[in-house]
Amino acid sequence: MQLRTPPLLGLCLQFLVLYLQRSHQTLADFRVYVENRTRNPDELSRKQIRIYQLYSRTTSKHVQVLGKKVNANGEDGSKHALLMVETDTFGSHVRIKGKETSYYICMNRSGKVLGKINGRSAECVFVEEVLENNYTAFMSAKYRGWYLGFTRMGRPRKGPRTQQNQQEVHFMKRHPKGKGHLHNPFLFTTVTKRTKRAFRVRSGPEWQSSRTAKL
């Protein structure tokens, strides 16, 4: 005796198969889209520039750009330790430039870390990775698997001798003492009289009491 599938159940199964195929195709297309956008510079999106210091886990000091020379012996608040980090692509690709010297931190094909005045080369692009221990690592976008790192003496470590789990490549973003928040404000964010009035109304005693009653 041959069992027949109810028409409604068969229709549901067809929709389920089509949905799974469509979802798989959508995810694959999105993955390709992200890979393409992170591979090439994004000239359409508005560039973001963040200004801060990079605290080195190994030297307990800060990364500083002294022109062509780069080390991790900068004191907190030093003018050469102040960095301008520019977003480069759709993803987390960044270019790191010394604010005082305008030299970019780059890594050449032998893995040597040095400063360059022209940072448009792919050797001056790093992938910003936030690690599980809350530190940040910077992997070369051109030479995958090579990280920006420094020895205990503050000297740059060559890319082929670095790994993500090494303390030498772990950094923490910090602001100089007494300088507070140095990021550029959002140019397109405005506060109008209407938003201020709405905030006062929502913060008033009547709104607070009604919110407490709901809780």
C-alpha positions in Angstrom: 0.0 0.0 0.0 1.5 3.4 -1.0 1.2 6.3 1.4 0.2 9.6 -0.1 1.3 12.9 1.3 -1.6 15.3 2.1 -1.7 18.2 -0.4 -1.3 20.8 2.3 1.7 19.1 3.8 3.3 18.7 0.4 2.8 22.4 -0.4 4.4 23.3 2.9 7.4 21.1 2.2 7.9 22.8 -1.2 7.8 26.2 0.4 10.3 25.1 3.1 12.7 23.8 0.4 12.4 27.0 -1.6 13.0 29.1 1.5 16.1 27.2 2.5 17.5 27.4 -1.0 16.8 31.2 -1.1 18.3 31.8 2.4 21.5 29.8 1.5 21.8 31.8 -1.7 21.3 35.1 0.1 23.9 34.3 2.7 26.4 33.3 0.0 25.7 36.5 -1.9 26.1 38.7 1.2 29.4 36.9 2.1 30.8 37.6 -1.4 29.6 41.2 -1.1 31.4 41.7 2.2 34.6 40.1 0.8 34.5 42.4 -2.3 33.9 45.5 -0.2 36.7 44.8 2.3 39.2 43.9 -0.4 39.0 47.3 -2.1 39.0 50.8 -0.6 35.5 52.2 -0.1 35.4 55.7 -1.8 31.7 56.2 -1.3 31.3 55.9 2.5 32.1 58.9 4.7 35.6 58.3 6.2 35.9 58.1 10.0 38.9 59.4 11.8 39.5 58.4 15.4 42.3 59.9 17.6 43.8 58.0 20.5 46.9 56.2 21.8 47.8 52.6 21.5 48.9 51.1 24.8 51.3 48.2 24.3 50.8 45.2 26.6 54.5 44.2 26.5 56.2 47.6 27.2 53.4 49.2 29.3 54.0 52.3 27.1 52.5 53.6 23.9 53.1 53.2 20.2 54.7 56.3 18.7 55.6 57.3 15.2 58.9 59.2 14.9 58.9 59.6 11.1 60.3 56.4 9.5 60.9 54.9 12.9 58.1 53.3 14.9 58.4 52.0 18.4 56.3 51.3 21.5 58.2 53.4 24.0 56.0 56.5 24.0 55.0 58.2 27.2 51.3 58.9 28.1 50.4 62.2 26.5 53.5 62.4 24.3 52.8 64.3 21.0 54.4 61.4 19.0 52.1 58.8 20.7 49.0 60.5 19.5 47.6 58.5 16.5 45.0 59.2 13.9 43.2 56.0 12.9 41.4 56.3 9.5 38.8 53.8 8.3 39.8 52.5 4.9 37.0 50.1 3.7 33.5 48.7 4.4 34.9 46.4 7.1 37.4 47.0 9.9 40.3 48.0 7.7 42.2 51.0 9.0 45.3 53.2 8.4 47.3 54.4 11.4 49.1 57.7 11.1 51.1 59.7 13.6 49.4 63.0 14.3 52.6 64.9 14.8 54.7 63.6 11.9 51.9 62.5 9.5 53.8 59.3 8.8 51.7 56.1 8.4 52.6 52.8 10.1 53.2 50.2 7.4 54.6 46.7 7.0 56.7 45.8 4.0 57.0 42.4 2.3 59.7 41.2 4.6 57.5 42.0 7.6 59.4 45.1 8.8 57.4 47.8 10.5 58.3 51.3 9.4 56.8 54.8 8.8 55.8 56.1 5.4 54.7 59.5 4.4 52.4 58.1 1.7 49.9 55.7 3.3 47.9 54.9 0.2 49.8 51.6 -0.3 48.1 48.3 0.7 51.0 47.7 3.0 49.7 50.5 5.2 46.3 48.9 5.8 45.6 46.8 8.9 42.6 44.8 10.0 41.5 45.8 13.4 40.6 42.7 15.5 39.0 42.9 19.0 40.2 39.9 21.0 38.4 37.9 23.8 40.7 39.5 26.4 39.4 43.0 25.4 42.8 43.9 23.8 43.0 44.9 20.1 45.3 43.4 17.5 46.2 44.8 14.0 46.8 42.3 11.3 48.3 43.3 8.0 45.6 43.4 5.3 48.1 42.5 2.6 50.1 39.9 4.4 47.5 37.8 6.2 48.6 36.3 9.5 51.3 39.0 10.1 50.5 41.4 13.0 51.7 44.7 14.2 53.8 43.9 17.3 56.7 45.1 19.5 59.3 43.5 21.7 59.7 44.2 25.4 62.3 46.8 24.5 59.7 48.5 22.3 61.3 47.6 19.0 59.0 46.4 16.1 58.7 42.7 15.7 58.8 41.3 12.2 55.4 40.2 10.8 56.4 36.5 10.2 57.4 36.2 13.8 54.0 37.3 15.2 50.8 35.5 16.1 47.5 36.7 17.4 47.9 35.0 20.8 51.2 36.7 21.6 51.2 39.6 24.1 53.5 41.5 21.7 50.6 42.2 19.3 48.0 43.2 22.0 47.1 46.8 22.4 44.6 48.9 24.3 43.1 52.1 23.0 43.6 55.0 25.4 43.1 58.8 25.6 46.0 60.9 26.9 45.7 62.0 30.6 43.4 65.0 31.0 42.5 65.1 27.3 39.2 63.2 27.6 37.3 62.2 24.5 39.3 63.1 21.3 37.0 61.6 18.6 35.6 63.9 16.0 31.9 64.7 16.6 29.3 63.5 14.1 28.8 66.3 11.7 25.3 65.3 10.8 23.9 65.0 14.4 21.9 68.0 15.5 19.9 68.8 18.6 16.8 71.0 17.9 14.4 72.8 20.3 11.9 70.0 19.6 14.3 67.2 20.7 15.2 69.2 23.8 11.6 69.8 24.7 10.8 66.1 24.1 13.6 65.1 26.4 12.3 67.4 29.2 8.8 65.9 28.9 10.1 62.3 29.0 12.3 63.2 32.0 9.5 65.0 33.9 8.0 63.7 37.2 4.8 62.5 35.5 6.6 60.3 33.0 8.9 58.9 35.8 5.8 58.1 38.0 4.0 56.4 35.1 7.1 54.4 34.3 7.5 53.3 37.9 3.8 52.2 38.0 4.3 50.0 34.9 7.3 48.4 36.6 
